């Protein structure tokens, strides 16, 4: 499956949030040399209890909005994590 995320580099912490109905990944890394992209995949993978090597960037190498390929087996985990985020709103 492919999911859309928004990456916010140079944040004060690494985290996954739901902002304005969009999955947002905060990373402390700067948007230079792919560092923020790598960090975003690592943070997202940890949030999904996956390995970062299981995720891949499909679209958005130099954009803040990105499409990330996530193995279908993580669908139930993703839905549960999204419900948890929604319950915090």
ChimeraX commands (.cxc) that place a marker at each C-alpha (Angstrom):
marker #1 position 0.00,0.00,0.00 radius 0.5
marker #1 position 1.09,3.58,-0.52 radius 0.5
marker #1 position 0.45,6.27,2.10 radius 0.5
marker #1 position 0.88,10.01,1.97 radius 0.5
marker #1 position 2.89,11.75,4.67 radius 0.5
marker #1 position 4.06,15.27,5.29 radius 0.5
marker #1 position 7.61,15.61,6.62 radius 0.5
marker #1 position 8.66,18.51,8.82 radius 0.5
marker #1 position 12.48,18.61,9.00 radius 0.5
marker #1 position 14.48,20.42,11.68 radius 0.5
marker #1 position 11.78,19.74,14.28 radius 0.5
marker #1 position 12.57,19.71,17.97 radius 0.5
marker #1 position 11.80,15.97,18.17 radius 0.5
marker #1 position 11.12,12.90,16.06 radius 0.5
marker #1 position 7.42,11.99,16.12 radius 0.5
marker #1 position 4.40,10.94,14.10 radius 0.5
marker #1 position 1.33,13.15,14.47 radius 0.5
marker #1 position -2.02,13.74,12.86 radius 0.5
marker #1 position -2.29,17.39,11.80 radius 0.5
marker #1 position -5.29,18.70,9.91 radius 0.5
marker #1 position -6.22,15.12,9.08 radius 0.5
marker #1 position -2.81,14.40,7.53 radius 0.5
marker #1 position -0.16,12.00,8.76 radius 0.5
marker #1 position 2.81,14.20,9.66 radius 0.5
marker #1 position 6.30,12.97,10.48 radius 0.5
marker #1 position 8.51,15.32,12.51 radius 0.5
marker #1 position 12.25,14.76,12.18 radius 0.5
marker #1 position 15.18,16.58,13.74 radius 0.5
marker #1 position 17.33,16.07,10.63 radius 0.5
marker #1 position 17.83,18.87,8.11 radius 0.5
marker #1 position 16.44,18.60,4.57 radius 0.5
marker #1 position 19.91,18.20,3.08 radius 0.5
marker #1 position 21.35,15.28,1.19 radius 0.5
marker #1 position 18.33,13.08,1.84 radius 0.5
marker #1 position 18.88,13.13,5.61 radius 0.5
marker #1 position 15.29,14.16,6.39 radius 0.5
marker #1 position 13.90,11.52,4.02 radius 0.5
marker #1 position 15.95,8.76,5.67 radius 0.5
marker #1 position 15.00,9.98,9.12 radius 0.5
marker #1 position 11.31,10.16,8.17 radius 0.5
marker #1 position 11.36,6.55,6.95 radius 0.5
marker #1 position 13.10,5.46,10.17 radius 0.5
marker #1 position 10.62,7.31,12.40 radius 0.5
marker #1 position 7.64,6.00,10.43 radius 0.5
marker #1 position 9.02,2.45,10.50 radius 0.5
marker #1 position 9.52,2.58,14.26 radius 0.5
marker #1 position 5.96,3.90,14.67 radius 0.5
marker #1 position 4.68,0.96,12.60 radius 0.5
marker #1 position 7.00,-1.53,14.36 radius 0.5
marker #1 position 8.62,-2.26,11.01 radius 0.5
marker #1 position 12.13,-2.07,9.68 radius 0.5
marker #1 position 13.03,1.06,7.73 radius 0.5
marker #1 position 14.24,-1.20,4.92 radius 0.5
marker #1 position 10.63,-2.39,4.51 radius 0.5
marker #1 position 9.49,1.13,3.62 radius 0.5
marker #1 position 10.38,3.01,0.46 radius 0.5
marker #1 position 9.92,6.52,-0.81 radius 0.5
marker #1 position 7.81,6.45,-3.99 radius 0.5
marker #1 position 7.31,10.15,-4.72 radius 0.5
marker #1 position 8.50,13.38,-3.11 radius 0.5
marker #1 position 12.26,13.16,-2.75 radius 0.5
marker #1 position 12.57,16.94,-2.57 radius 0.5
marker #1 position 9.03,17.82,-1.42 radius 0.5
marker #1 position 7.57,17.91,2.07 radius 0.5
marker #1 position 4.59,15.82,0.98 radius 0.5
marker #1 position 5.69,12.30,0.11 radius 0.5
marker #1 position 4.24,8.98,-0.90 radius 0.5
marker #1 position 5.69,6.02,0.98 radius 0.5
marker #1 position 5.25,2.35,0.11 radius 0.5
marker #1 position 4.40,0.25,3.15 radius 0.5
marker #1 position 4.01,-3.54,2.96 radius 0.5
marker #1 position 0.34,-4.59,3.06 radius 0.5
marker #1 position 1.04,-6.69,6.16 radius 0.5
marker #1 position 1.31,-3.43,8.15 radius 0.5
marker #1 position -2.21,-2.31,7.19 radius 0.5
marker #1 position -3.78,-3.41,10.49 radius 0.5
marker #1 position -0.98,-1.78,12.50 radius 0.5
marker #1 position -1.34,1.44,10.50 radius 0.5
marker #1 position -5.11,1.56,11.06 radius 0.5
marker #1 position -4.65,0.96,14.81 radius 0.5
marker #1 position -1.97,3.67,15.11 radius 0.5
marker #1 position -4.18,6.14,13.20 radius 0.5
marker #1 position -7.10,5.38,15.55 radius 0.5
marker #1 position -4.79,6.06,18.50 radius 0.5
marker #1 position -3.77,9.42,17.02 radius 0.5
marker #1 position -7.39,10.35,16.28 radius 0.5
marker #1 position -8.39,9.56,19.87 radius 0.5
marker #1 position -5.88,12.18,21.08 radius 0.5
marker #1 position -7.62,14.95,19.16 radius 0.5
marker link #1:1,2 radius 0.2
marker link #1:2,3 radius 0.2
marker link #1:3,4 radius 0.2
marker link #1:4,5 radius 0.2
marker link #1:5,6 radius 0.2
marker link #1:6,7 radius 0.2
marker link #1:7,8 radius 0.2
marker link #1:8,9 radius 0.2
marker link #1:9,10 radius 0.2
marker link #1:10,11 radius 0.2
marker link #1:11,12 radius 0.2
marker link #1:12,13 radius 0.2
marker link #1:13,14 radius 0.2
marker link #1:14,15 radius 0.2
marker link #1:15,16 radius 0.2
marker link #1:16,17 radius 0.2
marker link #1:17,18 radius 0.2
marker link #1:18,19 radius 0.2
marker link #1:19,20 radius 0.2
marker link #1:20,21 radius 0.2
marker link #1:21,22 radius 0.2
marker link #1:22,23 radius 0.2
marker link #1:23,24 radius 0.2
marker link #1:24,25 radius 0.2
marker link #1:25,26 radius 0.2
marker link #1:26,27 radius 0.2
marker link #1:27,28 radius 0.2
marker link #1:28,29 radius 0.2
marker link #1:29,30 radius 0.2
marker link #1:30,31 radius 0.2
marker link #1:31,32 radius 0.2
marker link #1:32,33 radius 0.2
marker link #1:33,34 radius 0.2
marker link #1:34,35 radius 0.2
marker link #1:35,36 radius 0.2
marker link #1:36,37 radius 0.2
marker link #1:37,38 radius 0.2
marker link #1:38,39 radius 0.2
marker link #1:39,40 radius 0.2
marker link #1:40,41 radius 0.2
marker link #1:41,42 radius 0.2
marker link #1:42,43 radius 0.2
marker link #1:43,44 radius 0.2
marker link #1:44,45 radius 0.2
marker link #1:45,46 radius 0.2
marker link #1:46,47 radius 0.2
marker link #1:47,48 radius 0.2
marker link #1:48,49 radius 0.2
marker link #1:49,50 radius 0.2
marker link #1:50,51 radius 0.2
marker link #1:51,52 radius 0.2
marker link #1:52,53 radius 0.2
marker link #1:53,54 radius 0.2
marker link #1:54,55 radius 0.2
marker link #1:55,56 radius 0.2
marker link #1:56,57 radius 0.2
marker link #1:57,58 radius 0.2
marker link #1:58,59 radius 0.2
marker link #1:59,60 radius 0.2
marker link #1:60,61 radius 0.2
marker link #1:61,62 radius 0.2
marker link #1:62,63 radius 0.2
marker link #1:63,64 radius 0.2
marker link #1:64,65 radius 0.2
marker link #1:65,66 radius 0.2
marker link #1:66,67 radius 0.2
marker link #1:67,68 radius 0.2
marker link #1:68,69 radius 0.2
marker link #1:69,70 radius 0.2
marker link #1:70,71 radius 0.2
marker link #1:71,72 radius 0.2
marker link #1:72,73 radius 0.2
marker link #1:73,74 radius 0.2
marker link #1:74,75 radius 0.2
marker link #1:75,76 radius 0.2
marker link #1:76,77 radius 0.2
marker link #1:77,78 radius 0.2
marker link #1:78,79 radius 0.2
marker link #1:79,80 radius 0.2
marker link #1:80,81 radius 0.2
marker link #1:81,82 radius 0.2
marker link #1:82,83 radius 0.2
marker link #1:83,84 radius 0.2
marker link #1:84,85 radius 0.2
marker link #1:85,86 radius 0.2
marker link #1:86,87 radius 0.2
marker link #1:87,88 radius 0.2
marker link #1:88,89 radius 0.2
view
